[in-house]
Amino acid sequence: MKKVLSIMVLAVIMTLSLTACSSGSAKKKFINLNDYMNYELDGRDGHGEVEYSFDYKGLINDNETLTGLKKRDLKPLIGGHWSQRNGLENGDEITYTWDVNLEKIEEEYDVVFIYNDIEIEVSGLPEHGGSSNTFDDITIVW
């Protein structure tokens, strides 16, 4: 009898704990950092590069739960790097890997930041047209 009572008490405690945890996380707002990453491929095939920026102002303006935060508060906490930025050719596969440290802000503002590495295949870079010598069209007369 004591064993059954103990199991029932344990079940009630677990149920209450799960309810408290789930109701706390239901209030949290999920923010996808990938939505604020902007990137563009530029240059020529074999000499391409990826230009990128993160829209800190957009992140703050789109999410009223972050009211009071400034770009300077977030900039040191949100970053990352591309596996390759220069010398890109059509067909190359590159990845942006996030490096974030937002736990303090998540706790203080009751939000959860989500993000996934960004993988892209380089395409659309124009081919080289003939010689790559910049001075081919220049004639020097003595």
Rosetta blueprint (number, residue, H / E / L):
1 M L
2 K H
3 K H
4 V H
5 L H
6 S H
7 I H
8 M H
9 V H
10 L H
11 A H
12 V H
13 I H
14 M H
15 T H
16 L H
17 S H
18 L H
19 T H
20 A H
21 C H
22 S H
23 S H
24 G H
25 S H
26 A H
27 K L
28 K L
29 K E
30 F E
31 I E
32 N E
33 L H
34 N H
35 D H
36 Y H
37 M E
38 N E
39 Y E
40 E E
41 L E
42 D E
43 G L
44 R L
45 D L
46 G L
47 H L
48 G E
49 E E
50 V E
51 E E
52 Y E
53 S E
54 F E
55 D L
56 Y H
57 K H
58 G H
59 L H
60 I H
61 N H
62 D H
63 N L
64 E H
65 T H
66 L H
67 T L
68 G L
69 L L
70 K L
71 K H
72 R H
73 D H
74 L H
75 K L
76 P L
77 L L
78 I E
79 G E
80 G E
81 H E
82 W E
83 S L
84 Q L
85 R L
86 N L
87 G L
88 L E
89 E L
90 N L
91 G L
92 D L
93 E E
94 I E
95 T E
96 Y E
97 T E
98 W E
99 D E
100 V E
101 N L
102 L L
103 E H
104 K H
105 I H
106 E H
107 E H
108 E H
109 Y H
110 D L
111 V E
112 V E
113 F E
114 I E
115 Y L
116 N L
117 D L
118 I E
119 E E
120 I E
121 E E
122 V L
123 S L
124 G L
125 L L
126 P L
127 E L
128 H L
129 G L
130 G L
131 S L
132 S L
133 N L
134 T L
135 F L
136 D L
137 D L
138 I L
139 T L
140 I L
141 V L
142 W L
